[in-house]
Amino acid sequence: MKEIHNIQFTPDGQAVFEKIMGIWPPILQQRKQDQILTMLRMLMASRRVKVADQTLVIEATRYVVPKSYDPFFHMIQDMKKFKRRILDTFSDIKAYNARPVRVHRWKHPPAPKKKRTCATNPRVVAFCASPRKHGNTDMLIDKALEGCRVHGAQTEKIYLHDIDMGFCIGCRRCKEPKAEQICVVKDDMQKVYQKIIDAQAIIIGFPIYTGREAAQLSTFLDRWDGFERYMFKSALQPGRVAMVIGTWGYPYPDTYDHVIESIITILSLHKIETVEALSACGFEGMLHGLDENHRGVIAHYPRELQKAFDAGYALVRAIP
Ligand SMILES: Cc1cc2nc3c(=O)[nH]c(=O)nc-3n(C[C@H](O)[C@H](O)[C@H](O)COP(=O)(O)O)c2cc1C
């Protein structure tokens, strides 16, 4: 039994605690240790447990780190399963084809019962932040747009990678009291701003790159700051709804939900209510989430794609 800062550990609890601390560089270790030990103390007190074992240490750590640490926990909890589900898909085509590809449609608010008051052919504009045409994000967006059209919407899809879109230059001219344009940077965003203003619903689909949204989407959303005018007045009035689609390689459908949450929060800062969200996972391995024809493997999972269709249909129904 070992004691660390007045907490008693079982040998396996201590071993896993040391392993966990080893993943951070020294500059982060102290603060991570403080956070984990505080959480551990709270869990032990609430459960009247005197000694921290491996399970409790992992539980406490999971409360203080984002879900994107999942691969690490899966590795230390069950190395065989980790190898079968993740590592083997990079070297063995059979394992690649058998890996779980899943779409999770988030629990959504019930569709409004009232009669539709919005335009007969509402406009839905989708933004694809993946540079891969016919990749998984792209196909999920297409399916969602199909659902929108069945409900009478006019749809358009824009590939962020293809448009001329510069970075926000931080000039803050958009916040000046008499600023006329949304943004002074002269590029395709001028047309895109108008499309957003004219739309009743927005779809944003993006792949996870290095644990967060692909840079195309970060750049795009920085440019949305132009909608925020002098004294926090917004150029966008409430009334638009959105769908957010996140896709990633790791084969668990909640690993990067916090990234989707952050996109939903940014949209809500712009007075857009996200009513549909999809997490889609399993797009990695030896063919990098594509099939032999270089198309997203999601094409082989019609039941998963149907969820995007249903969400698209519901998105249009949710337009106020
Ligand atoms: C540069 C890069 C970084 C990536 N980082 C991650 C990652 O951190 N976690 C993960 O699960 N998948 C990661 N992936 C895999 C992509 O998220 C996954 O293949 C994605 O669903 C591709 O979408 P697409 O088919 O629409 O292009 C990464 C892919 C690339 C190209």
The ligand as a MOL file (V3000), in Angstrom:
LIG
                    3D

  0  0  0     0  0            999 V3000
M  V30 BEGIN CTAB
M  V30 COUNTS 31 33 0 0 0
M  V30 BEGIN ATOM
M  V30 1 C -4.2920 15.0910 -40.4660 0
M  V30 2 C -5.2720 14.0990 -39.9310 0
M  V30 3 C -5.4070 13.9740 -38.5600 0
M  V30 4 C -6.3300 13.0880 -38.0310 0
M  V30 5 N -6.4650 13.0090 -36.6760 0
M  V30 6 C -7.3830 12.1620 -36.1360 0
M  V30 7 C -7.5400 12.0860 -34.7180 0
M  V30 8 O -6.9140 12.8050 -33.9440 0
M  V30 9 N -8.4490 11.2000 -34.2470 0
M  V30 10 C -9.1950 10.3960 -35.0540 0
M  V30 11 O -9.9980 9.6240 -34.5470 0
M  V30 12 N -9.0710 10.4700 -36.4010 0
M  V30 13 C -8.1900 11.3250 -36.9530 0
M  V30 14 N -8.0560 11.4050 -38.3270 0
M  V30 15 C -8.9350 10.5720 -39.1920 0
M  V30 16 C -10.0850 11.3980 -39.7810 0
M  V30 17 O -10.8070 12.0810 -38.7680 0
M  V30 18 C -11.0790 10.5040 -40.4890 0
M  V30 19 O -10.4380 9.7680 -41.4710 0
M  V30 20 C -12.1940 11.3570 -41.0650 0
M  V30 21 O -13.4130 10.7920 -40.7920 0
M  V30 22 C -12.0350 11.5810 -42.5250 0
M  V30 23 O -13.1970 12.1790 -43.0310 0
M  V30 24 P -13.4260 12.2380 -44.6080 0
M  V30 25 O -13.5520 10.8370 -45.0920 0
M  V30 26 O -14.7000 12.9770 -44.7380 0
M  V30 27 O -12.2900 12.9920 -45.1860 0
M  V30 28 C -7.1280 12.2790 -38.8860 0
M  V30 29 C -6.9710 12.4020 -40.2880 0
M  V30 30 C -6.0660 13.2980 -40.7900 0
M  V30 31 C -5.9270 13.4180 -42.2950 0
M  V30 END ATOM
M  V30 BEGIN BOND
M  V30 1 1 1 2
M  V30 2 1 2 3
M  V30 3 2 2 30
M  V30 4 2 3 4
M  V30 5 1 4 5
M  V30 6 1 4 28
M  V30 7 2 5 6
M  V30 8 1 6 7
M  V30 9 1 6 13
M  V30 10 2 7 8
M  V30 11 1 7 9
M  V30 12 1 9 10
M  V30 13 2 10 11
M  V30 14 1 10 12
M  V30 15 2 12 13
M  V30 16 1 13 14
M  V30 17 1 14 15
M  V30 18 1 14 28
M  V30 19 1 15 16
M  V30 20 1 16 17
M  V30 21 1 16 18
M  V30 22 1 18 19
M  V30 23 1 18 20
M  V30 24 1 20 21
M  V30 25 1 20 22
M  V30 26 1 22 23
M  V30 27 1 23 24
M  V30 28 2 24 25
M  V30 29 1 24 26
M  V30 30 1 24 27
M  V30 31 2 28 29
M  V30 32 1 29 30
M  V30 33 1 30 31
M  V30 END BOND
M  V30 END CTAB
M  END
